[in-house]
Amino acid sequence: MKNFAKKIITAILVAEASAVLKKYKPKIVAVIGSVGKTSTKDAIYSVFSREFFVRKSEKSFNSEIGIPLTVLGCGNGWNNPIIWIQNIWSGLMLLIGDKKYPEWLILEIGVDRPGDMKNATKWIHPDILVVTRFADVPVHVEYFASPEAIIAEKSLMVGSLKKEGTLVLNADDEKVLALKSKWKGKIKTYGFKEETDITGSHVSIMYGEDDLERKSPTGIMIRLDVGETSIPARIYGSLGKAMSYSAMATTAASISAGINLVKITEGLSEIIPPQGRMRLIPGIKNSIILDDSYNASPVAMASALETLKEVKSYGKKYAVLGDMLELGKYSTEEHKKVGALAKESCDVLLTVGIRARAIADGALDAFMSEDNIYQFESSREAGKYLEKLIGDGDIILIKGSQGSGSNSIRMERAVEEIMAEPEKKSELLVRQGEEWEKRA
């Protein structure tokens, strides 16, 4: 009965949202891919909101029900039927009345099951479509015949792009760049290759002074080359190569919307990093947390560990890694690969969950000392143990899949145990609030 009610509500909201788009005719930036969608969506919003009346997908509202909620400007009703009735009523009021509506919508569009993107293309027609990166083994792959099948599903949105629209592609990903053959209109490419329309280079981690002798990471700086023009961009509060790609993708989308380069870099400097995506958070005992607890996939794990390896530390480096879910038959092998990477990136490894035991196995196979590997069943248990281990100047990467029920990983709980200001958890951490507190 519950699933039936959800289908009915979703169908009503999609119908209302589709009608709202036809009535108000906002321009749309859609962001698709396997990695970096939310960071890119938030970066685009930071720039576009300086020039236009804009609405973005909140948090990760990228599902069949999250997208129409964004279009209607409504929140998640969770299990409260009154809120869902109010959401439906709000949609009707938009259609009956003549409200002030955003000029641009920035929509993050994800795929969980076969048919998700096909359904979205029936009513979403972007003016700008940004493709971030495809993974060799994407999240949700267990629900598809192969990794190629999930990429094919995501790629369907190209065919829904408006004829006068612009396709923005990550040229460093061959699978993404291959989408050029599916579009005959305007295309902008970005990446670290010189032949791209927006080229990134000279990426470096920025450090702020703690005292006269040592510095802590504060963000990243990247040089953006657009034609004959070069300009530095600074992004504060987050680390990782994914943020560099978000900056380049945002530049491409913003130029397509007529925003000049100076305003683009100003907007990038004002990005508020999304919770749980390589966000820098002060930890106890003068430690620093790299909070990447939102979710995990093999390619995202590799990127996060690469950043941990690169960042300067005045103490030890810790990697606290949870299960990666929905990998199907690829699960054990991919977890072991992560373990081998962890051996090269951290001094101490903590794993959380049954599947993550293979991360420990991979680290052992790569000759990491058994004395530096700890395994836990829950993220909170791992966080409490971390309190005893970490010290001044340590850097701790925390990452894992979300999960639910018996698969609940919720790595943000480990972050909560060691953050310097736990009273700010609702502001800084992912998956907070009353509804999340009720969940396992």
C-alpha positions in Angstrom: 0.0 0.0 0.0 2.9 2.3 0.9 4.6 1.8 -2.5 1.3 2.3 -4.3 0.7 5.6 -2.5 4.2 6.7 -3.4 3.6 5.9 -7.1 0.4 7.9 -7.1 2.0 10.9 -5.3 5.0 10.8 -7.7 2.8 10.7 -10.7 0.8 13.7 -9.5 3.9 15.7 -8.7 5.5 14.9 -12.0 2.4 16.0 -13.9 2.3 19.2 -11.9 6.0 19.9 -12.4 5.7 19.3 -16.1 2.8 21.7 -16.4 4.7 24.3 -14.3 7.7 24.1 -16.7 5.4 24.6 -19.7 3.6 27.6 -18.0 6.6 29.5 -16.6 9.3 28.4 -19.2 12.4 28.6 -17.0 15.7 27.8 -18.5 17.3 24.6 -17.2 20.8 23.4 -16.4 20.8 19.7 -15.9 23.7 17.9 -14.4 24.2 14.2 -14.9 27.1 11.7 -14.4 28.4 9.1 -11.9 30.7 11.4 -9.9 30.6 15.0 -8.9 27.0 15.9 -9.7 26.1 17.6 -6.4 29.3 19.6 -6.1 28.9 20.8 -9.7 25.3 21.7 -9.3 26.1 23.7 -6.2 29.0 25.5 -8.0 26.8 26.4 -10.9 24.2 27.8 -8.5 26.8 29.9 -6.8 27.7 31.6 -10.0 24.2 31.8 -11.7 22.6 33.2 -8.5 24.8 36.3 -8.9 23.1 37.1 -12.2 19.7 35.4 -12.2 16.8 34.4 -10.1 17.7 30.7 -9.6 16.6 27.6 -7.9 18.7 24.4 -7.5 18.0 20.9 -6.4 18.3 20.8 -2.6 20.9 18.4 -1.2 20.7 15.5 -3.6 17.1 15.8 -4.9 17.9 13.9 -8.1 15.4 11.1 -8.0 12.0 10.6 -9.7 10.4 12.4 -6.8 13.2 14.8 -5.9 13.2 16.4 -9.3 9.5 17.4 -9.4 9.8 18.6 -5.8 12.6 21.0 -6.9 10.6 22.3 -9.8 7.6 22.9 -7.5 9.8 24.4 -4.8 8.6 21.9 -2.2 10.4 19.9 0.5 10.4 16.1 1.2 7.3 15.0 3.0 9.0 11.8 4.2 6.2 9.7 5.9 3.9 12.6 6.6 0.8 12.5 4.4 -0.2 16.1 5.4 3.1 17.5 3.9 2.5 15.5 0.7 -1.0 16.9 0.4 0.5 20.4 1.0 3.1 19.8 -1.7 0.4 18.8 -4.2 -1.7 21.9 -3.2 1.4 24.1 -3.8 1.8 22.7 -7.3 -1.9 23.5 -8.0 -1.5 27.0 -6.8 1.5 27.5 -9.1 -0.7 26.5 -12.0 -3.8 28.4 -11.0 -2.1 31.6 -10.0 0.6 33.7 -11.6 3.6 33.5 -9.2 7.1 34.8 -9.5 9.1 31.9 -10.7 12.9 31.3 -11.2 14.5 32.3 -14.4 16.9 29.2 -14.2 16.5 25.8 -12.6 19.7 23.9 -11.7 18.7 20.2 -11.7 20.8 17.3 -10.6 19.4 14.2 -12.3 20.4 10.7 -11.1 19.6 7.2 -12.1 18.8 4.4 -9.6 17.0 1.8 -11.7 16.5 1.1 -15.5 14.0 3.6 -16.9 14.7 6.4 -14.5 16.4 8.7 -17.1 14.0 7.7 -19.8 11.1 8.9 -17.6 12.9 12.1 -16.9 13.4 12.9 -20.6 9.7 12.9 -21.2 9.3 16.2 -19.4 12.7 17.7 -18.8 14.4 19.5 -21.7 17.5 21.3 -20.6 19.0 24.4 -22.2 22.4 23.4 -20.9 23.4 19.7 -20.1 26.5 19.2 -18.0 28.0 15.7 -18.0 30.6 15.2 -15.1 32.2 11.8 -15.2 31.2 8.2 -15.7 32.7 5.5 -13.5 34.0 2.1 -14.7 31.9 0.5 -11.9 29.1 3.0 -11.1 26.9 3.0 -8.0 23.6 1.1 -8.6 25.3 -1.1 -11.2 23.8 -4.2 -9.5 20.4 -3.1 -10.9 21.7 -3.0 -14.5 23.0 -5.6 -16.9 26.4 -4.0 -17.0 28.3 -0.7 -16.3 27.7 0.2 -20.0 24.0 -0.2 -19.5 23.9 2.4 -16.7 25.9 4.8 -18.8 23.6 4.3 -21.7 20.6 5.1 -19.4 22.2 8.3 -18.1 23.1 9.3 -21.7 19.5 9.4 -22.8 19.2 13.0 -21.5 21.4 14.2 -24.4 18.5 13.5 -26.7 16.2 15.7 -24.5 18.5 18.7 -24.8 16.8 21.7 -26.6 17.9 22.2 -30.2 19.5 25.5 -29.4 21.0 24.1 -26.2 24.6 23.5 -25.2 26.1 20.1 -24.2 29.0 20.5 -21.7 31.3 17.5 -21.6 34.3 16.4 -19.5 36.9 15.8 -22.1 39.2 13.9 -19.7 36.6 11.1 -19.6 36.5 9.2 -22.9 33.1 7.7 -22.1 31.7 11.2 -21.5 33.5 12.7 -24.6 32.0 10.0 -26.7 28.6 11.7 -26.3 29.7 14.3 -28.9 28.5 11.8 -31.5 25.0 12.0 -30.1 24.6 15.8 -30.4 24.8 17.9 -33.5 24.4 21.3 -31.7 26.6 23.5 -29.6 29.2 21.7 -27.4 31.7 23.0 -24.9 34.4 20.8 -23.4 36.4 21.1 -20.2 39.3 19.3 -18.6 43.0 19.4 -18.2 43.7 18.7 -21.9 44.9 21.8 -23.8 42.5 21.3 -26.7 39.4 21.8 -24.4 37.3 25.0 -24.5 37.8 25.5 -20.7 41.2 24.2 -19.6 42.3 23.7 -16.0 45.9 23.8 -14.8 48.2 24.5 -11.9 45.8 23.0 -9.3 47.2 23.4 -5.8 46.0 23.1 -2.2 45.8 26.4 -0.4 47.0 26.5 3.2 46.2 29.1 5.9 48.5 29.8 8.8 47.7 28.2 12.2 50.9 29.6 13.7 54.3 30.7 12.5 55.5 27.2 11.8 52.7 25.2 10.3 49.7 25.7 8.0 46.4 23.9 7.6 44.5 23.2 4.3 41.8 25.8 3.5 40.8 24.9 -0.1 42.1 24.7 -3.6 43.2 27.1 -6.4 43.0 26.3 -10.1 44.0 28.3 -13.2 41.2 28.5 -15.8 42.2 29.1 -19.4 39.3 30.2 -21.7 40.7 31.1 -25.2 43.4 33.7 -24.7 42.3 34.6 -21.2 43.7 33.0 -18.0 42.3 33.7 -14.5 42.8 32.0 -11.1 39.9 30.6 -9.3 39.8 29.8 -5.6 37.4 27.4 -3.8 37.4 27.4 0.0 36.4 24.8 2.5 36.8 21.7 0.3 39.6 19.7 -1.3 39.9 17.2 -4.1 40.2 16.9 -7.9 36.4 16.7 -8.1 36.2 20.4 -7.1 38.6 21.3 -9.9 36.3 19.6 -12.4 33.3 21.3 -10.8 35.0 24.7 -11.3 35.7 23.9 -15.0 32.2 22.6 -15.7 30.7 25.6 -14.0 32.8 27.9 -16.1 31.6 26.2 -19.3 27.9 26.3 -18.3 28.2 29.9 -17.1 29.8 31.1 -20.3 27.1 29.4 -22.2 24.6 31.4 -20.2 26.4 34.7 -21.0 28.2 35.3 -17.7 31.7 36.8 -17.9 34.8 35.1 -16.6 35.5 37.6 -13.7 32.0 37.1 -12.3 32.4 33.4 -12.7 35.6 33.3 -10.6 33.9 35.6 -8.0 31.0 33.1 -7.7 33.3 30.1 -7.4 35.1 31.8 -4.4 31.7 32.0 -2.7 30.8 28.3 -3.0 29.6 26.7 0.2 30.8 23.1 -0.2 27.9 20.6 0.1 27.8 18.5 3.2 29.7 15.2 3.1 31.7 16.0 -0.1 35.4 16.4 0.8 34.4 19.2 3.2 37.0 20.5 5.6 35.8 20.3 9.2 37.8 21.1 12.4 38.4 18.0 14.5 39.2 17.4 18.1 42.8 17.8 19.3 43.5 20.3 16.5 42.9 17.6 13.9 41.3 18.2 10.5 38.5 16.1 9.0 38.0 15.5 5.3 34.3 14.7 5.5 33.4 12.8 2.3 30.7 10.8 4.1 27.8 11.4 1.7 28.3 8.3 -0.4 31.0 6.1 -2.0 31.8 4.4 -5.3 35.2 3.0 -6.5 36.1 6.0 -8.5 35.1 8.5 -5.8 37.1 6.4 -3.2 40.2 6.5 -5.4 39.9 10.3 -5.8 39.4 10.9 -2.1 42.4 8.7 -1.2 44.5 10.5 -3.9 43.7 13.8 -2.2 44.6 12.4 1.3 47.9 11.3 -0.1 48.6 14.8 -1.6 47.6 17.0 1.3 50.3 18.1 3.8 49.9 16.8 7.3 51.8 17.8 10.5 50.6 14.6 12.1 49.3 11.2 10.9 46.9 10.5 8.1 43.9 8.3 8.8 41.5 6.8 6.3 38.1 5.7 7.7 36.3 3.8 4.9 32.9 2.2 5.0 31.1 -0.3 2.7 30.5 0.6 -1.0 27.0 -0.6 -1.8 25.2 -1.7 -4.9 28.3 -3.0 -6.7 26.9 -6.5 -7.2 29.4 -9.0 -8.4 32.2 -6.3 -8.6 32.0 -5.7 -4.8 34.9 -7.7 -3.4 37.3 -6.9 -6.1 36.6 -3.2 -6.0 36.9 -3.1 -2.2 40.3 -4.8 -2.4 41.5 -2.2 -4.9 40.5 0.6 -2.5 42.5 -1.2 0.2 45.6 -1.2 -2.0 45.2 2.6 -2.6 44.7 3.2 1.1 48.0 1.6 1.9 49.7 4.3 -0.2 47.6 7.2 1.2 47.3 6.8 4.9 49.3 5.8 8.0 46.3 4.2 9.7 43.2 2.5 8.1 39.8 2.0 9.8 37.1 0.0 8.0 33.4 0.0 8.7 31.0 -2.8 7.6 31.1 -6.3 6.3 32.0 -5.5 2.7 34.7 -3.1 3.9 36.6 -6.1 5.4 37.8 -6.6 1.8 39.4 -3.1 2.0 41.4 -4.3 5.0 42.3 -7.4 3.0 43.4 -5.3 0.1 45.6 -3.2 2.3 47.2 -6.3 3.9 47.8 -7.7 0.4 49.7 -4.4 -0.4 51.8 -5.0 2.7 50.3 -2.5 5.1 51.1 -3.4 8.7 48.3 -5.3 10.4 49.0 -3.1 13.5 47.7 -0.1 11.6 44.4 -1.6 10.4 41.3 -1.6 12.6 37.9 -3.1 11.6 34.5 -2.1 13.0 30.8 -3.0 12.5 29.4 0.6 12.9 30.6 4.1 12.0 29.8 5.4 15.5 32.0 2.7 17.0 34.8 3.6 14.6 34.4 7.3 15.5 34.6 6.6 19.3 37.8 4.6 18.8 39.2 7.3 16.6 38.9 9.7 19.6 41.7 7.7 21.3 43.9 7.5 18.3 44.1 10.9 16.7 46.2 13.8 17.9 47.5 17.3 17.0 47.8 17.9 13.3 46.3 14.6 12.1 44.1 14.5 9.0 41.2 12.1 8.8 39.4 11.1 5.6 35.9 9.7 6.3 34.0 8.1 3.5 31.4 5.3 2.8 28.0 4.6 1.3 24.8 5.7 2.9 22.9 2.5 3.1 19.7 1.8 4.9 18.3 -0.8 7.3 20.8 -3.6 7.8 23.0 -2.0 5.2 23.1 1.3 7.1 26.7 2.7 7.0 26.1 6.4 7.7 29.7 7.5 8.0 28.7 11.0 9.1 28.2 9.4 12.6 32.0 8.9 12.7 32.5 12.5 11.8 30.2 13.6 14.6 32.2 11.7 17.2 35.5 13.6 16.4 34.3 17.0 15.1 35.5 19.9 17.3 32.0 21.5 17.3 29.4 18.8 17.4 26.8 21.4 18.2 27.1 22.5 14.6 26.4 19.0 13.2 23.0 20.1 11.7 24.8 22.8 9.7 28.0 20.9 8.7 27.0 17.2 8.3 25.0 15.3 5.8 21.7 13.5 6.7 20.7 15.5 9.8 17.3 16.3 11.1 14.4 14.6 12.9 13.6 12.1 10.1 17.2 10.9 9.7 17.5 10.6 13.5 14.7 8.0 13.4 16.5 5.9 10.9 18.9 3.1 11.7 
